[in-house]
């Protein structure tokens, strides 16, 4: 029996044959859901804003003490770059961020897994976290200075505290949301509880760890500046505060730009790392 | 090898003290190289039974006993789940060797075993793909290979083809029938699909609606190897009809129940 036997020989109508007065042609109502991209517009608007800003400075529409022109900020930055002043402050801030961040991530992941996976740590840890999480971390800085002195330790500690909470909450949520089917699969293939943590929980929560790191780095930048404004002799926060005291607006703006660049850099870095460590994500 | 499913009952009690009886006195045994299918209307506790046999859930009463157990690291059971349960961070090959890693086998040995089952289920060329790059049918093949690679005494399959489209499902049934003949293992297969049960099984255990009780155990006397031609022949259709006779009323009752 040939398959053609079942196929229809009747040809379809063409549009012309069928032009009746009461016909309607279907329109795509959802066309706007496909958002257009405007790559040029992004770049152009950025340049236009810079140009306007530059003009405002040159024409002295705004006093340079309030808003120096971009070119003036750039040349100030270049001078600070040549004298190495930028590096002194940037490195001081960076090392505080990295230490605090590293400590917070390590403790946050360990704590998050413990309270997420075991019932006793969960019962003990959850209320403590719920009670301490809402406190603005910068408010704890005076206490930390009292405990740890005015040096590096208190600044690192306040950053670590700030990053710890988003990390621990993210990891905890991640552990709670691990697909129970995957854990069952692991058990049926011979894993015990510790092996389940290492081979199923950890890879499952990697995306949440990265999300926590991205949240955390923003908080770390905020806290390092705040801590340096309270008590420091170096760092970007310190630099911004002293520049403001001395009415050196250009220097202050350089500080802001460095902070913006640091934020962009860390974002880029984490996106990169995410792609390397989570290659199974589409 | 023998397995005894010995008077298994299961009662769930939720946080509000509400009692649900899922299984009532399920009792049957299975022998070497036997393909047993458990079929029943939805919500009859079939998956509960499978989880109890897999050691992933405790029964309220009764026990699961294996006989002829091997004295090495090979497990009693391995499970193929409805939703594949593949590890998304592992490639096809890495998924298949998971159980072998847990048993502490040498790398060379792991690869050798993996290769055998990759060939058996027809996954050559996909070894380094991640699960999200595969179709549903391919994913389930990985899951089958992963379970078989661990060489269990009994392979448990929990509605493995329910997440697949109808055409893929039919093809996978032929594949599975062939794989079972090749492995000479005992399979316990859970489904709500009667045609599938008759096509695959040596025996079909028919369960009632909740609480799941055994209505009958039907011996399927169809010749092997079974292929496409079988599904149009009279004996096959008679078995399907007989089992549908049992299930129809149960399914109707389930449909009319207020859940």
Interface residues (C-beta under 8 A of the other chain):
Chain A: X179 X181 X182 X184 X185 X186 X187 X188 X189 X190 X191 X195 X199 X200 X203 X204 X206 X278 X279 X280 X282
Chain B: X51 X54 X55 X56 X73 X75 X77 X78 X79 X81 X83 X85 X86 X87 X88 X89 X90 X98 X99 X102 X103 X130 X131 X132 X146 X147 X150
